[in-house]
């Protein structure tokens, strides 16, 4: 009887340890995803904060004109992309098209996906900060345009 009780206690303890490890693995994945999301929004906030500060002196359209970028496409039509779109429209910059993962309508224009025909432009401005390197590689396969992160533009203005 003692041997049977000892084995059950050992199995019970082993089950607790294994169960704890499984729960810990799921929690770790959730924590990693949460931290990634937090970092993404912090990066967006810092960029927007810098942009607003620099707008007092220079605009993105000034940077584009100084570097002879006359026709523009914007990749990433989230909060930052929509603000850039509005800003460039107000300054009469030619925006040929908007690219996003999802086709949707923004200010009367439809976005297109990267899989659709990408017309020639001088520059594609990527507003998706967190995955910029992956997006840039995909765009380089589809277009000969100069591809810049909005962060590059803002931080060099």
N, C-alpha and C positions, 0 to 999 in steps of 0.2 A: 504493500500500500504506500509506504514512504517513497519508494522508487517512482511510482506512478505520480504522486503529488510533486515530487522534485522535477520530473520531466514536464509536467503541466506548468509549473511556475517558470521553468526555463523557457518553455514555448511562449508563455504569456509575456515574459520580459523581452524575448526576441521579437515578438509581434509588436510590442510597444516601440522598440527601437526602429524596426523597419517602417512601421507606420509613421513615426516621427520623421524619419528620413524622407519619406515620400511627401509628407506635408511640407517639410522644409524646402524640398525641391520646387514644389508649386509656389510656395511663398517667395522663394528667391526669384523665380521667373517674374512674378508680379512686381516685386520690388525693382528689378532691373527695368521692366517696361515702364514703371512709374518714373524712375530716374531719367530714362531716355526722354519721356514726354516732358518732364520738368525742364530738362536741359534745352529741349527744343523751344519751349515757350520763353525761357530766359534769354536765349539767343535772339529770338524775335523781338522781345522787349528791348534789349540793348541796341539792336539795329534801329528800331523805330525811334528810340530815344535820341540816338546820335543823329538820325535823319532830321528830326524836328529841330534839334539844336542847330544843325548846319543849314537848314532852310533859311535861317535868319541872314546868312551870308551868300550862299550859292544854292542852285537847284540842280537836280539831276539833268535837266534839259541843257543847262550850261555845260556840264561835263560832256554830254553827248555831242553838242555842237562844236566844242573845242577839239574833240577827237574825230570830227568828220563822220559821225554816225548819223545819217539822215533818215534811214528806214529802220524800224525797230520791231521786234517781236518780244512778247513777254511770256515767260514760262512760269507757271505757278500763280493761280488766280485766287489765292486765299486772301486774308486781310491785307497783307503787304502788297500783293499783286494788284488788288483793286485800288489801293491808294496810289501806287505807282502809275497805273493806267489813268486815273483821274488827273494826277499831277502832270503827266505828259500831254494829255488831251488839252489841258488848260494852256499849255505852252506851245501848242501847234506842232508837236512832234508827230511824224507819220508813223502810226502803229499799224503795221500790215495785218497782224493776226495775234491771237492769244492762244497759248497752249496750256492745257491742264490735263490731269489724268481722267477727268470726267468732262463730258460735253455738257455744257450748260450755258445759259444766257446771262451776260453781264452787261448792263447799260445798253441793251439793245443789240449786242453782238454775241455771237456764239463762239465758244471756245472750240478748239480742235485738239485731238489727241496727238501724241508724237508719232503715231502710226499713219496719220494722214499726210498728204503732200505738204512738204515744208517749202514754201516759196523763198527765193533768195532775199535776204535782208542784210543790212550792214552789221547789225548786232542783235543777238538774242540775250535778253537780260533775264537771269534766273533768280526768282524771288524765293524759291524753296531753299532755305539756308542749310537745313540739316543733312540733306542728301545731295548736296551740290555736286560733289565729285562724280557720283554715279550718273546723275542727270547730264552733266557736261559730256561724259563719255558717250552716252546715247545720242545726244544732240550732234556731237562731232561726226558720228557715223551718218547722220541724216542731212547735215548742212555744212557749208563752207564759211558760214558767218562767224564773226568774232563772238565768242560766248563768254559773258561776264556775269559774275554774281553781283547782285545789287549791293551786297556787303562790300565787295571790292570797290565799287563806285563810291559808296557813301564814305568809307574809311579813307579813301584817297582824295576826296574833295577838299 
